[in-house]
Amino acid sequence: MTLMDKIDELRDKLNKSIECEDNFEELYELSKRLDKLIVSYYANKNNKMSS
């Protein structure tokens, strides 16, 4: 599974949690995990561009 696949999967999970009005703590944790994956994606992308 690629990093982009993981981002897509977690984004979908977060969106479903928002639609189901899950508790704030769960939404926040999913959001933080998604943010970390996105940061990793851009860090990897920037490293490839500068090489």
Order of alpha helices (4+ residues) and beta strands (2+ residues): alpha-alpha
